[in-house]
Amino acid sequence: MDQTVFESIRYSAGCQDCGAELDCWGVQALTNGSLRWDTESSCPACGSAVAACGGDLPAELRARMLFEHGPARLQVDPSARNAVVMRALRSGHGLSLGEVKSLLGEVLAGTHSGTMPEMELLARKMRALGVDAVATRP
């Protein structure tokens, strides 16, 4: 069984009950072969607490996570067959063939980056297809 890979951030938001500033935690995790975004928050003013599991990582919080943790990169064996790498990139992402071809260039150059859970998911998909791939943080 693959190990869970995760990154978390702390952020603030407005309380829906009283309008005070909430203390929030968000976690992006790669678990059981898929990415998930979980959050929890608590209001120091009114005591309201919320936990939400699942869903997609909001773009603004993804950008903040990348800023706080730094981007992870996907490194792929340069001798890997392009068609196999493209199949891994395309699986489950809904990308067009043109988008995958563009992404292939970044992956082979070692410049494709994202959160560590995102890059580890791609690396696992590649390894499942026989491509030597690893997610790293420079």
Kinemage of the C-alpha trace (Angstrom):
@kinemage 1
@onewidth
@group {chain A} dominant
@subgroup {mainchain}
@vectorlist {calphas} color= white
{ca met a 1} P 0.000 0.000 0.000
{ca asp a 2} L 1.278 3.462 -0.915
{ca gln a 3} L 2.039 5.964 1.793
{ca thr a 4} L -0.219 8.998 2.167
{ca val a 5} L 1.448 12.230 1.019
{ca phe a 6} L 0.084 15.542 2.264
{ca glu a 7} L 0.703 19.255 2.670
{ca ser a 8} L -1.229 21.669 4.845
{ca ile a 9} L -1.730 25.391 5.248
{ca arg a 10} L -3.243 27.648 7.859
{ca tyr a 11} L -5.408 30.539 6.696
{ca ser a 12} L -8.169 32.891 7.815
{ca ala a 13} L -11.731 33.341 6.627
{ca gly a 14} L -14.858 35.085 7.854
{ca cys a 15} L -17.178 33.191 10.199
{ca gln a 16} L -20.571 32.578 8.583
{ca asp a 17} L -22.263 32.725 11.991
{ca cys a 18} L -20.838 35.904 13.527
{ca gly a 19} L -18.495 37.473 10.939
{ca ala a 20} L -15.377 37.206 13.133
{ca glu a 21} L -12.098 35.893 11.725
{ca leu a 22} L -11.914 32.084 11.640
{ca asp a 23} L -8.791 30.035 12.218
{ca cys a 24} L -8.692 27.531 9.333
{ca trp a 25} L -6.523 24.565 8.366
{ca gly a 26} L -6.526 22.953 4.953
{ca val a 27} L -4.859 19.707 3.943
{ca gln a 28} L -4.296 18.379 0.441
{ca ala a 29} L -3.636 14.652 0.619
{ca leu a 30} L -2.861 11.880 -1.812
{ca thr a 31} L -4.541 8.879 -0.299
{ca asn a 32} L -5.827 5.663 -1.857
{ca gly a 33} L -4.717 6.841 -5.292
{ca ser a 34} L -6.578 10.145 -5.374
{ca leu a 35} L -6.214 13.735 -4.239
{ca arg a 36} L -8.518 15.187 -1.621
{ca trp a 37} L -8.860 18.582 0.037
{ca asp a 38} L -10.040 18.670 3.655
{ca thr a 39} L -10.584 21.742 5.811
{ca glu a 40} L -11.484 22.529 9.366
{ca ser a 41} L -12.152 25.832 11.027
{ca ser a 42} L -13.051 27.207 14.412
{ca cys a 43} L -14.249 30.628 15.463
{ca pro a 44} L -12.633 32.017 18.600
{ca ala a 45} L -15.505 34.514 18.982
{ca cys a 46} L -18.637 32.329 18.828
{ca gly a 47} L -17.198 28.811 19.072
{ca ser a 48} L -18.571 27.654 15.723
{ca ala a 49} L -16.560 24.788 14.256
{ca val a 50} L -16.756 23.181 10.819
{ca ala a 51} L -14.963 20.280 9.132
{ca ala a 52} L -15.374 19.584 5.422
{ca cys a 53} L -13.866 16.517 3.795
{ca gly a 54} L -13.276 16.027 0.093
{ca gly a 55} L -13.517 18.487 -2.736
{ca asp a 56} L -11.004 20.359 -4.822
{ca leu a 57} L -8.201 22.580 -3.565
{ca pro a 58} L -9.244 26.205 -4.305
{ca ala a 59} L -6.839 27.972 -6.692
{ca glu a 60} L -5.971 30.784 -4.267
{ca leu a 61} L -5.141 28.317 -1.493
{ca arg a 62} L -3.147 26.159 -3.922
{ca ala a 63} L -1.071 29.221 -4.835
{ca arg a 64} L -0.525 29.938 -1.156
{ca met a 65} L 0.447 26.325 -0.484
{ca leu a 66} L 2.993 26.472 -3.314
{ca phe a 67} L 4.375 29.724 -1.895
{ca glu a 68} L 4.654 28.365 1.662
{ca his a 69} L 6.022 24.889 0.844
{ca gly a 70} L 7.662 25.533 -2.504
{ca pro a 71} L 6.826 23.639 -5.666
{ca ala a 72} L 7.540 19.946 -6.067
{ca arg a 73} L 8.847 18.738 -9.422
{ca leu a 74} L 8.260 15.568 -11.367
{ca gln a 75} L 11.439 13.876 -12.577
{ca val a 76} L 11.084 11.228 -15.253
{ca asp a 77} L 13.672 8.899 -16.749
{ca pro a 78} L 14.686 10.680 -19.983
{ca ser a 79} L 14.689 7.368 -21.855
{ca ala a 80} L 10.964 6.838 -21.131
{ca arg a 81} L 8.727 6.436 -24.149
{ca asn a 82} L 6.766 9.624 -24.841
{ca ala a 83} L 3.512 7.747 -25.503
{ca val a 84} L 3.627 6.078 -22.084
{ca val a 85} L 4.389 9.364 -20.290
{ca met a 86} L 1.557 11.050 -22.209
{ca arg a 87} L -0.873 8.266 -21.224
{ca ala a 88} L -0.039 8.820 -17.550
{ca leu a 89} L -0.416 12.585 -17.889
{ca arg a 90} L -3.752 12.268 -19.632
{ca ser a 91} L -5.334 9.716 -17.284
{ca gly a 92} L -7.925 11.322 -15.065
{ca his a 93} L -7.065 14.910 -15.952
{ca gly a 94} L -9.384 15.590 -18.890
{ca leu a 95} L -6.592 17.202 -20.914
{ca ser a 96} L -6.678 17.541 -24.676
{ca leu a 97} L -3.961 15.927 -26.782
{ca gly a 98} L -2.436 19.375 -27.426
{ca glu a 99} L -2.348 20.141 -23.696
{ca val a 100} L -0.713 16.789 -22.984
{ca lys a 101} L 1.932 17.344 -25.672
{ca ser a 102} L 2.781 20.726 -24.145
{ca leu a 103} L 2.919 19.204 -20.667
{ca leu a 104} L 5.133 16.388 -21.956
{ca gly a 105} L 7.826 18.917 -22.840
{ca glu a 106} L 7.761 20.339 -19.297
{ca val a 107} L 7.879 16.873 -17.723
{ca leu a 108} L 10.816 15.723 -19.837
{ca ala a 109} L 12.679 18.993 -19.144
{ca gly a 110} L 12.081 18.561 -15.387
{ca thr a 111} L 10.222 21.873 -15.124
{ca his a 112} L 6.678 20.595 -14.471
{ca ser a 113} L 5.756 21.474 -10.901
{ca gly a 114} L 2.870 21.526 -8.445
{ca thr a 115} L 2.116 20.564 -4.884
{ca met a 116} L 3.883 17.486 -3.545
{ca pro a 117} L 0.659 15.425 -3.479
{ca glu a 118} L -0.059 16.400 -7.123
{ca met a 119} L 3.418 15.465 -8.310
{ca glu a 120} L 3.475 12.228 -6.322
{ca leu a 121} L 0.154 11.220 -7.911
{ca leu a 122} L 1.667 11.688 -11.384
{ca ala a 123} L 4.839 9.847 -10.374
{ca arg a 124} L 2.767 6.882 -9.139
{ca lys a 125} L 0.767 6.799 -12.378
{ca met a 126} L 4.023 6.773 -14.329
{ca arg a 127} L 5.575 4.037 -12.202
{ca ala a 128} L 2.428 1.923 -12.661
{ca leu a 129} L 3.067 2.135 -16.422
{ca gly a 130} L 6.736 1.165 -16.020
{ca val a 131} L 8.262 4.655 -16.168
{ca asp a 132} L 10.929 5.524 -13.610
{ca ala a 133} L 9.489 8.710 -12.051
{ca val a 134} L 9.829 10.520 -8.739
{ca ala a 135} L 8.362 13.616 -7.116
{ca thr a 136} L 11.037 15.820 -5.561
{ca arg a 137} L 11.375 19.203 -3.978
{ca pro a 138} L 14.465 21.111 -5.146
